[in-house]
Amino acid sequence: MAQFHMEWPGFTLDLDLNMPARGVTAIFGHSGSGKTTLLRCIAGLERAPQGFLRFKGEAWQDERTFLPVHKRPLGYVFQEASLFPHLSVLGNLRYGLSRSKAASSGRLDQAVELLGIGHLLERKPDRLSGGERQRVGIARALAVSPRLLLMDEPLAALDMKRKHEILPYLERLHRTMDLPILYVTHSPDEVVRLADHLVVMEDGRVLAHGTLAETLPYIDLPLTMAEERQISEVLKRVAGNKSQAAKWLGIDYTTLLRRLKGMEGKGGGLEVIRQQLG
């Protein structure tokens, strides 16, 4: 359970959330919606003056408690892996191990195998691709044996080729490890590929949350040409009556308005994920 209220000039984070303690929960929204701020509050990197956070029955923040970040059993993956340039991959991983009482060499070996970085252990970071560096960063977060993994747009700094290279490893992580993951993203592609649950944020508030099936319409997936054509034809038949068109199409009125808005603003930055997946 997470409840946070924080105010800055021009922006307020105000939310009350119950998120599942298993699977991948994607936190989706456009830049400035409050996704990373929420993740930082959960990690203990930000302290909301009015905040309450409980994880699996343990109070991490309430009126009397604020557990510092180093005492929260979590791993954090940032947009950039920020590896030490003078250490090898193995040296970077071992450094992470040395800073956590919960870390174990067994978990590190598992992470190395899971993320396919065994052949990279002797390399320095400057000899790694962007995707390889990020896989090392994820392995480092897993090596501390976290009970919760936070991932803040881990693919945002990668080009499309590297994103597609690393996504199968994230899917494997999801399938293999019984570890709850909070995954911040603004990419519908990543939501569809990885998430079990979805939190949609807008202007510091929760617009929708629930299972992927319940909340997917809120992320404005780009439509195929056939779907756009169908909507246009139905609107012509009903003389532009959007309420009637929604009934014909078998969707609710709000979803239709959102899809029409997406058709008007096509090319606004969202990836055409159905082309990418198909």
N, C-alpha and C positions, 0 to 999 in steps of 0.2 A: 504494500500500500504506500503510495507517495502523494503527499500534499505539500505544495510549495506556493508561496506568494512572495514575489520580489518586485520592486519597482525601480526603474531608471527613467531619466528624462526621455519621453517618447516611447517607452516600452514597458509592459508589465507582464510578468510570468505569473499566471494564476491557474492552477490545475489541481485536480483531485482524481487520482488514478488507482485502479486496482489492476495490476498486470500479472499474468500467469508466471509461476515460478518454474516453468519448463518451456522448452522449445525456443524458437527465435521470435522475438517481438521486434518488429521494425517500427522505428519512429520516423515518420515521413512528414516532410513539409518543405516549403521553399525557403531560400536563404532569409534569415531574420525571423523565422517563425518560433524560435526558442528551443529547437531540438538539442543543440549542443549545451545550452544552459541547463536544460533538464538533466542531461547526462552528467554534467559537472556537479549538479546538486546531489545526484545519486552517489557519485564517487566521493563526495566530501570536499571537492575542490572549490565549490561555492557553498556558502552558508546562508540559506534563506532565513531572514529574521522570523518569518512565520513558516515553519516547516515541520513536517512529520514524515518519517520514513521507517518502515518496518519490513525486514526481509526474512522470510521463513520464520516468523515469530520473534525475531530479534530486533530490538529498537536500535536503529542507527542514528535517528534524530527525533527528539520530541522536546517538550518543555524543559526537561532536566538533562537531556543527553545529547551530545554531539560527538559521534565516534570519528576520530581523525582518519584521514584517508589511508594511512599506513596500517590501521587496525581493521579496515574493512576487507573481508576476504574476496577481493575482486581483482580481475585483470583488466587493463585498459589498453586498447589499441587506438592510436591516433592516426590522423590522415597521413602523417609522415612518420616513418619508423624511427628516425633520430638515433641511428646506431653510432657507437663510438668508432671514429675512423681509424684509430690506431690499433683496434682489436680485431681479431678474426671473427667470423660468425660464431664459432664455438666460444670464443672469449666473451663476446657480447651476451650469449646465452648464459654462460656461467656467472657473469656479473649479475644478471638478473636473479639467478639462483641464490647468490650469496646475500641478497638483500631481503630474503623472505624466509621466515621460519617454516612456512608451510610447503616450501618448494621441495621437490624431490628429483633425483636423477632419473628415476623411473618415469615420472611424468614428462621430463624433458625428452627422454628417448622416444616416448610415445608421440610427443608433439613433432619431433624431427621427422619421424616416419610418416605421420599423418599429413604433414605439409610438404613432404618430398624434398627436404633440404639437406639430406645426408651428404650429398656430393659437394655441398657448398661450405662445409664446416671450416675448412682451412682458408677460405677466401676472405679478403678484406672487403668492406662495404663498397669501395670504389670500383670493385670488379663485379658487382651485382647489378642486375637490371632493376627497374622500379618494382616490378612484381615480385622479384626474389627478395628484395629488401623488406617488402611488406609481409611476405610469408615468414621471414625471420622475426619481424616484429610481433606477429601473431604467436609464433612459437614461444617467444620470450614471455608473452602475457600468459600463455597456458602453463609454462614451466613452474609458475608460483602456486600451482594447484588451486586456482580460484573456485569459489562457489558461484560466482556470477561473472560473466564476461561482458564488458562494455566496449563497443566498437563504434568509433566516431568517424563516419564516412571513410572507411579504410581504402576505398577504391577511387576516391575523388581526385587524387593527384596522378592517377594512371591514365595513359591513353587507352583507346578502345581495345587494341590488341592485348595489352597487359591485363585489362579488366577481364577479358574472356579467358585469359590464361589462368587467372587466380580464382575465378568463380567456382570451378569444379572442386578446388580445395576447400572452399567455404561450404559447399554443399556436402562434401565428405565429412567435414567437421560437424555439421549439423546432424548428419546421420549417425556418426560414430560415438559422439560424446554426450553423456547425459548431463548437460551443462546449460543452464538458462543463459540466453544471450540477448542483450539489448543492442539493436543495430540501427544506428542513425544513418539516414540516406535521403537524398532527394531524387533517386533514380527508381522509376517504376519497374524497370528491368530487374533490379536487385530485389525489390519487394516480392515480385512474382516468383523469382528463382529460389529465394531463401526463407521467406517469412511464414510462420504459422499464425501469428497474430499481428495486428496493425494498429498503431496509434497515429492518427493524422492531426498535425498541429497547424495552427494558423494564428498569427499575432499573439503568441504566448499562451494560447488556450487550446484545449483539445476539441477538435471539430468532430471527431468520431474515433471510437476504438472498439475492438472486438476481433472475431475471427477474420481471416483473410476474405472468406466468402461474403461476410457481412459488410466489410468496409472497403473492398476494392473499388466500388464505384466512386469513392471520394478522392481517388488520386488522379482522376482525369486521364485515364489511359487513352492514347491516341487511337482513333477509329480507323478501321480498314476502309478502303475506297468503297467496298460493297456496303458496309454499314452506313457510311455517309450518304450513299446513293439511296439506301432504303429509308433513312430518316427524311431526306429531301422529298422523295416520292410520297411518303405518308403525309407530310405537311401540305403538299399540293392537294392531295385528296380531301383533306379536311379543311381546306382553305385557310391554312396557317393557324388553326386552333391547336395550341400546344397541349392543352389538357386532354383533348381528344386524341391527339397524336401519341401521347404517352400511353394511353389505354390500348391503342392499336399495336404499339410496339411492345407492350407487356412490361413497361418500366414505370417507375414513379416519376411524377412531374419534375421534382428537383434534379433527378438524374438526367432527364432530358435537357433541362436548362444547362446543366454542366457540360453535357456533350455538345450542345449547340455552341456554347462559349468556346470549347476546344476547337470546333470546326472553324469558327471565325478567326481564332488566333493561331491557326496552324503555323508551325515553324517557330514557335515561341520557346524552344529549348528542350522539351521533353523528347526522349528517344522513342522511336517507333518500335516498341518492344516486340510486337508480334512479328515484325520482319526479322528482328534479331534472333528470336527464339525459333522461328520456323524455317 
